[in-house]
Amino acid sequence: MKHATTVFDCARERSEEPALIDPSGVLSWAQVAERVARMANALRAFRFPEGSRLAVLGANCADTILAYAAAAWAGVGCILINYHLTASEVEYLLRDGNARAIWASPSLTGTAAAACAQVDVSVLDEVADPYWGVLLRQSDCSPPVTEHPADLDLIYTSGTTGWPKGVQVPTRMTPTVAGRLDLYERHHCVGLGPHLVVSPLYHSGPHAAVGLLLMGHKVVVIDRFDAEQTLEAIEEHRIGTTVMVPTHFVRLLSLPKERREAADVSSIKMIAHTGSLCPIPLKRAVIEWFGPVLREAYGGTESGVISAITSEEWLTHPGSVGQANPPFHPLVLDEAGAECPPGADGVLHFVDDSGEGIRYYNDPEKTAAAHVVPGTFTLGDIGHVDEDGYLYITGRVTDMVISGGVNIYPAECERILADHPSVRDVALFGIPDDEMGECLVGLISVKEESITVEQLLDFCRSRIARYKVPKQLRVVDDIPRSPMGKVDKRALRYAFLDE
């Protein structure tokens, strides 16, 4: 299978051009190709037994992207590890994910070594393992593209039992090494210019930068998101694409008006956004600033992208996450398991024509619980489908609050509060209530100190049924979110109760 342009083609045709940029410096296409080739060949020579993986503990830097790129070309499955984890947490992932070896960026080699103290996992470091150094120096020839099966990557998410759960990237997406490269070549950001990484590379969205680099696109990496630094990178490198979450939009829009108006963002062709639902007013503001360049994707690590929507579509269907893409078809079921009519909320399930469904690594019970029948799965979201087939997400099954026997979905009131011009951010959740079983409460961050909680509650009462309005709101300076914009509501609930 011949691919249009790869990193190795770029090394031959424009060897000295900048290819990969991070805060430490610039690598040319020739340098990137050499490093990818050496590590890919070394990984193949290292020999990973079937079902074993390479754990990658990488900060947001060029080295991490190169490690992922080499593994992809070699057909070695990776465990994407959050660089905030402790050594004991990393050790658990190594055991559970059947790691054969671990690679760590220079700032994290100590954590990697500590994690491997009690497990039979090699640290791929030239000092810790001289054999690895020998393999790296053997060959810089570009490895051939093969039809060898590509091992599955694992991404770990928080588990309801307190232990992280491994999520397997679907096999239909990466059946072979050649198929994986073909998938990269068809990515929606291909051909749109340099790519900017602003989110952690251990998440699936930002991880797209790996494929784009392999397909000949210049990649710029920011180690930690900063609104001003992001605008500067867009302007300096004429960035064409990036992946962001709503939290990034909030911070960008918080920059002084003069800075935003002076920014040259004309090079941006696409901002893919995912991670959490984007409030309608926030998304409108971003479109007004950047133009109709937003592409929102809905899905999960375990399923891949289920639906996507362009800015133009979204403006005619505000709040939607698009129509389901093949092989998926939506199925909305009520509490009795009956199919809901268009516009009625229920649990969103998806029929997967490939028959694969979704799988959680080493967790057959969770895998089974996600399927109504084989090939028909749910990601645990509440929502509906309109007459035109557009999906709308209104809440999470696990977020549901049962108050006095009535189901309340926090996301519904969160959207209402997010519409208020004085609100910066909001997170609602349930806490125990002696009389009602549970009641809805939350934290809120405001732009104007003059706004009162009672005014905000009145704003809610004027727009939704009173039983859906939170019983208590607590004003805070900032609501902690993950780098991908998600809120750990269980942690917030405990903090709320402790105060």
KACOR-V150024 format. One record per residue. RES is the residue in three letters. SS is DSSP state (h for helix, s for strand, l for the rest). OMEGA is omega as a letter, one per 20 degrees, with the letter a starting at -180 (none if undefined). Layout:
BEGIN
res = [RES,RES]
ss = [SS,SS]
omega = [OMEGA,OMEGA]
END
This chain:
BEGIN
res = [MET,LYS,HIS,ALA,THR,THR,VAL,PHE,ASP,CYS,ALA,ARG,GLU,ARG,SER,GLU,GLU,PRO,ALA,LEU,ILE,ASP,PRO,SER,GLY,VAL,LEU,SER,TRP,ALA,GLN,VAL,ALA,GLU,ARG,VAL,ALA,ARG,MET,ALA,ASN,ALA,LEU,ARG,ALA,PHE,ARG,PHE,PRO,GLU,GLY,SER,ARG,LEU,ALA,VAL,LEU,GLY,ALA,ASN,CYS,ALA,ASP,THR,ILE,LEU,ALA,TYR,ALA,ALA,ALA,ALA,TRP,ALA,GLY,VAL,GLY,CYS,ILE,LEU,ILE,ASN,TYR,HIS,LEU,THR,ALA,SER,GLU,VAL,GLU,TYR,LEU,LEU,ARG,ASP,GLY,ASN,ALA,ARG,ALA,ILE,TRP,ALA,SER,PRO,SER,LEU,THR,GLY,THR,ALA,ALA,ALA,ALA,CYS,ALA,GLN,VAL,ASP,VAL,SER,VAL,LEU,ASP,GLU,VAL,ALA,ASP,PRO,TYR,TRP,GLY,VAL,LEU,LEU,ARG,GLN,SER,ASP,CYS,SER,PRO,PRO,VAL,THR,GLU,HIS,PRO,ALA,ASP,LEU,ASP,LEU,ILE,TYR,THR,SER,GLY,THR,THR,GLY,TRP,PRO,LYS,GLY,VAL,GLN,VAL,PRO,THR,ARG,MET,THR,PRO,THR,VAL,ALA,GLY,ARG,LEU,ASP,LEU,TYR,GLU,ARG,HIS,HIS,CYS,VAL,GLY,LEU,GLY,PRO,HIS,LEU,VAL,VAL,SER,PRO,LEU,TYR,HIS,SER,GLY,PRO,HIS,ALA,ALA,VAL,GLY,LEU,LEU,LEU,MET,GLY,HIS,LYS,VAL,VAL,VAL,ILE,ASP,ARG,PHE,ASP,ALA,GLU,GLN,THR,LEU,GLU,ALA,ILE,GLU,GLU,HIS,ARG,ILE,GLY,THR,THR,VAL,MET,VAL,PRO,THR,HIS,PHE,VAL,ARG,LEU,LEU,SER,LEU,PRO,LYS,GLU,ARG,ARG,GLU,ALA,ALA,ASP,VAL,SER,SER,ILE,LYS,MET,ILE,ALA,HIS,THR,GLY,SER,LEU,CYS,PRO,ILE,PRO,LEU,LYS,ARG,ALA,VAL,ILE,GLU,TRP,PHE,GLY,PRO,VAL,LEU,ARG,GLU,ALA,TYR,GLY,GLY,THR,GLU,SER,GLY,VAL,ILE,SER,ALA,ILE,THR,SER,GLU,GLU,TRP,LEU,THR,HIS,PRO,GLY,SER,VAL,GLY,GLN,ALA,ASN,PRO,PRO,PHE,HIS,PRO,LEU,VAL,LEU,ASP,GLU,ALA,GLY,ALA,GLU,CYS,PRO,PRO,GLY,ALA,ASP,GLY,VAL,LEU,HIS,PHE,VAL,ASP,ASP,SER,GLY,GLU,GLY,ILE,ARG,TYR,TYR,ASN,ASP,PRO,GLU,LYS,THR,ALA,ALA,ALA,HIS,VAL,VAL,PRO,GLY,THR,PHE,THR,LEU,GLY,ASP,ILE,GLY,HIS,VAL,ASP,GLU,ASP,GLY,TYR,LEU,TYR,ILE,THR,GLY,ARG,VAL,THR,ASP,MET,VAL,ILE,SER,GLY,GLY,VAL,ASN,ILE,TYR,PRO,ALA,GLU,CYS,GLU,ARG,ILE,LEU,ALA,ASP,HIS,PRO,SER,VAL,ARG,ASP,VAL,ALA,LEU,PHE,GLY,ILE,PRO,ASP,ASP,GLU,MET,GLY,GLU,CYS,LEU,VAL,GLY,LEU,ILE,SER,VAL,LYS,GLU,GLU,SER,ILE,THR,VAL,GLU,GLN,LEU,LEU,ASP,PHE,CYS,ARG,SER,ARG,ILE,ALA,ARG,TYR,LYS,VAL,PRO,LYS,GLN,LEU,ARG,VAL,VAL,ASP,ASP,ILE,PRO,ARG,SER,PRO,MET,GLY,LYS,VAL,ASP,LYS,ARG,ALA,LEU,ARG,TYR,ALA,PHE,LEU,ASP,GLU]
ss = [l,l,l,l,l,l,h,h,h,h,h,h,h,l,l,l,l,s,s,s,s,s,l,l,s,s,s,s,h,h,h,h,h,h,h,h,h,h,h,h,h,h,h,h,h,h,l,l,l,l,l,l,s,s,s,s,s,l,l,l,l,h,h,h,h,h,h,h,h,h,h,h,h,h,l,l,l,s,s,s,l,l,l,l,l,l,h,h,h,h,h,h,h,h,h,h,l,l,s,s,s,s,s,s,l,h,h,h,h,h,h,h,h,h,h,l,l,l,l,l,l,s,s,l,l,l,l,l,l,h,h,h,h,h,h,h,l,l,l,l,l,l,l,l,l,l,l,l,s,l,l,l,l,s,s,s,s,l,l,l,l,l,l,l,s,s,s,s,l,l,l,l,l,l,l,s,h,h,h,h,h,h,h,h,h,l,l,l,l,l,l,l,l,l,s,s,s,l,l,l,l,l,l,l,l,l,l,h,h,h,h,h,h,h,l,l,l,l,s,s,s,l,l,l,l,l,h,h,h,h,h,h,h,h,h,h,h,l,l,l,s,s,s,s,l,h,h,h,h,h,h,h,h,l,l,l,h,h,h,h,h,h,l,l,l,l,l,l,l,s,s,s,s,l,l,l,l,l,l,h,h,h,h,h,h,h,h,h,h,h,l,l,l,s,s,s,s,s,s,s,l,l,l,s,s,s,s,s,s,s,h,h,h,h,h,h,l,l,l,l,l,s,s,s,l,l,l,s,s,s,s,s,s,l,l,l,l,l,s,l,l,l,l,l,l,s,s,s,s,s,s,s,l,l,l,l,l,l,l,s,s,l,l,h,h,h,h,h,h,l,s,s,s,l,l,s,s,s,s,s,s,s,s,s,s,l,l,l,l,s,s,s,s,s,s,s,h,h,h,l,s,s,s,l,l,s,s,s,l,h,h,h,h,h,h,h,h,h,l,l,l,l,s,s,s,s,s,s,s,s,s,s,s,l,l,l,s,s,s,s,s,s,s,s,s,s,l,l,l,l,l,l,h,h,h,h,h,h,h,h,h,l,l,l,l,h,h,h,l,l,l,s,s,s,s,l,l,l,l,l,l,l,l,l,l,l,l,l,h,h,h,h,h,h,h,h,h,h,l]
omega = [a,r,a,r,r,r,a,r,r,r,r,a,a,a,a,r,r,a,a,a,r,a,a,r,a,r,r,r,r,r,r,a,r,a,r,a,a,a,r,r,r,r,r,r,a,r,r,r,a,r,r,a,r,r,r,r,a,r,r,a,a,a,a,r,r,r,r,a,r,r,r,a,a,a,a,r,a,r,a,a,r,a,r,a,r,r,a,r,r,r,r,a,r,r,a,a,r,r,r,a,r,r,r,r,a,a,a,a,r,r,a,a,r,r,a,a,a,a,a,a,a,r,a,a,a,r,a,a,a,r,r,r,r,a,a,a,a,a,r,r,a,a,r,r,a,r,r,r,r,r,a,r,r,r,a,r,r,a,a,r,a,r,r,r,r,r,a,r,a,a,a,a,a,a,r,r,r,r,r,r,r,r,r,a,a,a,a,r,a,r,a,r,a,a,a,r,a,a,a,a,r,r,a,a,r,a,r,r,a,r,a,r,r,r,r,r,r,a,r,a,r,a,r,a,r,a,a,r,r,r,r,r,r,a,a,a,a,a,r,a,r,r,a,r,a,r,r,r,r,a,r,a,r,r,r,a,a,r,a,a,a,a,r,r,a,a,a,r,a,r,r,r,a,r,r,a,a,r,a,a,r,a,r,a,r,r,r,a,a,a,a,a,a,r,a,r,r,r,r,r,a,a,a,a,r,r,r,a,r,r,a,r,a,a,r,r,a,a,a,r,r,r,a,r,r,j,a,r,a,r,a,a,r,a,r,a,r,a,a,r,r,r,a,a,r,r,a,r,r,r,a,a,r,a,a,a,r,a,r,a,r,a,a,r,r,r,r,a,a,a,r,r,r,r,r,a,r,r,r,a,r,r,r,r,a,a,a,r,r,a,r,r,a,r,r,r,a,r,a,r,r,a,a,r,a,r,r,r,a,a,a,r,r,r,r,a,r,r,a,a,a,a,r,a,a,r,a,a,a,r,a,r,a,a,a,a,r,r,a,r,r,r,a,r,a,r,a,a,a,a,a,r,a,r,r,r,r,r,r,a,a,a,r,a,a,a,r,a,a,r,a,r,r,a,r,r,a,r,a,r,r,r,r,r,a,r,r,a,r,r,r,a,r,r,r,a,a,a,none]
END
